[in-house]
Amino acid sequence: MSIVEKGAALRALHTDPPLLTLVNVWDVASARVVAAHPRTRAIATASHAIAAAFGYDDGERIPLELHLATVERIVASTTLPVTADLEAGYGDPAATVRRAIDVGVVGANLEDELRPLAAASAAVAAAVEAADAAGAPFSLNARTDAFLRAEGRGRAESLADAITRGRAYLAEGATCVFVPGVLDEPEVRELVAAFGPGRLSVLAAPGSLPLPVLAALGVARVSFGPWPQRAALTALDRLVDEVADDGLPVGIRPLV
């Protein structure tokens, strides 16, 4: 597919059934494993996992050039649409989105870090404008940290803030609103009602609602963030234990 076709396909996946699930990747090897699954329809990178693979902490500690070079290699490894986690935009969301599009991505996450609403909305608007200028459909997953950075606020206050911010980001042209955090069913229901069907993106994590429930509630998209990498490293840790115990590691076979 051309980048225009990939962009249109990714846009459609947010509203066409079934629920868009994105098992996040961090390098070419993980991307190939995920892409090889017959039910995988798009690829999403995880900034936390990419940074960890190079020994950096999360939070734009990895140099943007290295981050985007990794994303570019992932894009080149698959024919599927790729959406990239661009954190908070590395100080210039518009320029970072342009650079990401240049390496072939057709969607991106952009965090608000709970900055003042005017500044966060302006960042979303700038990213959308940059993507529109590139001439291909682009899916901006505008993330609000209303729950992740609650810092003692009550759940109701965090929910109200997420709704206010999400509506503002949608008004600026975001494709959907990403609200990470362990959400209960009433909270998800209220977010979907506030944003509309096919507009809410959530993170799957320990304690999250089951995928069929999220789909029934009208969620557009579920991603897994750093958890796939942690699962892979947990399996590696278990293998090391087996070797240390003089056992023959079970299940060592080619993945592809």
SULGI-V993879 format. One record per residue. N is the residue number from 1. RES is the residue in one small letter. SS is DSSP state (hx for helix, st for strand, lp for the rest). OMEGA is omega in whole degrees, 0 to 359 (NA if undefined). Layout:
# SULGI-V993879
[[N | RES | SS | OMEGA] [N | RES | SS | OMEGA]]
This chain:
# SULGI-V993879
[[1 | m | lp | 172] [2 | s | lp | 180] [3 | i | hx | 177] [4 | v | hx | 179] [5 | e | hx | 178] [6 | k | hx | 179] [7 | g | hx | 179] [8 | a | hx | 180] [9 | a | hx | 180] [10 | l | hx | 176] [11 | r | hx | 184] [12 | a | hx | 181] [13 | l | hx | 179] [14 | h | lp | 183] [15 | t | lp | 180] [16 | d | lp | 175] [17 | p | lp | 359] [18 | p | lp | 177] [19 | l | lp | 177] [20 | l | st | 176] [21 | t | st | 184] [22 | l | st | 176] [23 | v | lp | 192] [24 | n | lp | 182] [25 | v | st | 184] [26 | w | lp | 177] [27 | d | lp | 183] [28 | v | hx | 181] [29 | a | hx | 179] [30 | s | hx | 179] [31 | a | hx | 180] [32 | r | hx | 178] [33 | v | hx | 182] [34 | v | hx | 182] [35 | a | hx | 182] [36 | a | lp | 180] [37 | h | lp | 187] [38 | p | lp | 181] [39 | r | lp | 175] [40 | t | lp | 184] [41 | r | lp | 178] [42 | a | st | 181] [43 | i | st | 176] [44 | a | st | 176] [45 | t | st | 176] [46 | a | lp | 183] [47 | s | hx | 180] [48 | h | hx | 182] [49 | a | hx | 177] [50 | i | hx | 179] [51 | a | hx | 181] [52 | a | hx | 181] [53 | a | hx | 179] [54 | f | lp | 176] [55 | g | lp | 179] [56 | y | lp | 170] [57 | d | lp | 176] [58 | d | lp | 176] [59 | g | lp | 177] [60 | e | lp | 176] [61 | r | lp | 176] [62 | i | lp | 178] [63 | p | lp | 182] [64 | l | hx | 181] [65 | e | hx | 180] [66 | l | hx | 178] [67 | h | hx | 183] [68 | l | hx | 176] [69 | a | hx | 176] [70 | t | hx | 178] [71 | v | hx | 180] [72 | e | hx | 179] [73 | r | hx | 177] [74 | i | hx | 178] [75 | v | hx | 182] [76 | a | hx | 184] [77 | s | lp | 186] [78 | t | lp | 174] [79 | t | lp | 182] [80 | l | lp | 174] [81 | p | st | 180] [82 | v | st | 172] [83 | t | st | 187] [84 | a | st | 173] [85 | d | st | 183] [86 | l | lp | 180] [87 | e | lp | 181] [88 | a | lp | 177] [89 | g | lp | 176] [90 | y | lp | 175] [91 | g | lp | 180] [92 | d | lp | 185] [93 | p | hx | 182] [94 | a | hx | 181] [95 | a | hx | 181] [96 | t | hx | 176] [97 | v | hx | 178] [98 | r | hx | 181] [99 | r | hx | 178] [100 | a | hx | 177] [101 | i | hx | 179] [102 | d | hx | 178] [103 | v | lp | 169] [104 | g | lp | 179] [105 | v | lp | 181] [106 | v | lp | 177] [107 | g | st | 181] [108 | a | st | 166] [109 | n | st | 175] [110 | l | st | 183] [111 | e | st | 175] [112 | d | lp | 180] [113 | e | lp | 181] [114 | l | lp | 174] [115 | r | lp | 176] [116 | p | lp | 188] [117 | l | hx | 181] [118 | a | hx | 180] [119 | a | hx | 180] [120 | a | hx | 178] [121 | s | hx | 178] [122 | a | hx | 178] [123 | a | hx | 177] [124 | v | hx | 180] [125 | a | hx | 180] [126 | a | hx | 179] [127 | a | hx | 179] [128 | v | hx | 180] [129 | e | hx | 179] [130 | a | hx | 179] [131 | a | hx | 179] [132 | d | hx | 181] [133 | a | hx | 180] [134 | a | hx | 172] [135 | g | lp | 178] [136 | a | lp | 177] [137 | p | lp | 185] [138 | f | lp | 181] [139 | s | st | 178] [140 | l | st | 179] [141 | n | st | 187] [142 | a | st | 185] [143 | r | st | 170] [144 | t | lp | 180] [145 | d | lp | 183] [146 | a | lp | 178] [147 | f | lp | 183] [148 | l | lp | 181] [149 | r | lp | 184] [150 | a | lp | 175] [151 | e | lp | 175] [152 | g | lp | 177] [153 | r | lp | 176] [154 | g | lp | 180] [155 | r | hx | 182] [156 | a | hx | 179] [157 | e | hx | 178] [158 | s | hx | 178] [159 | l | hx | 179] [160 | a | hx | 179] [161 | d | hx | 179] [162 | a | hx | 180] [163 | i | hx | 179] [164 | t | hx | 181] [165 | r | hx | 181] [166 | g | hx | 178] [167 | r | hx | 179] [168 | a | hx | 181] [169 | y | hx | 176] [170 | l | hx | 178] [171 | a | hx | 179] [172 | e | lp | 175] [173 | g | lp | 177] [174 | a | lp | 179] [175 | t | lp | 179] [176 | c | st | 182] [177 | v | st | 182] [178 | f | st | 181] [179 | v | lp | 179] [180 | p | lp | 184] [181 | g | lp | 178] [182 | v | lp | 185] [183 | l | lp | 176] [184 | d | lp | 186] [185 | e | hx | 178] [186 | p | hx | 179] [187 | e | hx | 178] [188 | v | hx | 180] [189 | r | hx | 181] [190 | e | hx | 178] [191 | l | hx | 178] [192 | v | hx | 179] [193 | a | hx | 181] [194 | a | hx | 185] [195 | f | hx | 185] [196 | g | lp | 178] [197 | p | lp | 178] [198 | g | lp | 183] [199 | r | lp | 183] [200 | l | st | 176] [201 | s | st | 182] [202 | v | st | 180] [203 | l | st | 174] [204 | a | lp | 182] [205 | a | lp | 177] [206 | p | lp | 181] [207 | g | lp | 180] [208 | s | lp | 176] [209 | l | lp | 177] [210 | p | lp | 182] [211 | l | hx | 179] [212 | p | hx | 178] [213 | v | hx | 179] [214 | l | hx | 178] [215 | a | hx | 181] [216 | a | hx | 180] [217 | l | hx | 178] [218 | g | lp | 176] [219 | v | lp | 181] [220 | a | lp | 196] [221 | r | st | 176] [222 | v | st | 175] [223 | s | st | 189] [224 | f | lp | 174] [225 | g | lp | 182] [226 | p | lp | 187] [227 | w | hx | 177] [228 | p | hx | 177] [229 | q | hx | 179] [230 | r | hx | 177] [231 | a | hx | 179] [232 | a | hx | 180] [233 | l | hx | 175] [234 | t | hx | 177] [235 | a | hx | 177] [236 | l | hx | 180] [237 | d | hx | 178] [238 | r | hx | 178] [239 | l | hx | 179] [240 | v | hx | 177] [241 | d | hx | 180] [242 | e | hx | 179] [243 | v | hx | 180] [244 | a | hx | 179] [245 | d | lp | 180] [246 | d | lp | 177] [247 | g | lp | 175] [248 | l | lp | 182] [249 | p | lp | 182] [250 | v | lp | 170] [251 | g | lp | 177] [252 | i | lp | 181] [253 | r | lp | 178] [254 | p | lp | 178] [255 | l | lp | 182] [256 | v | lp | NA]]
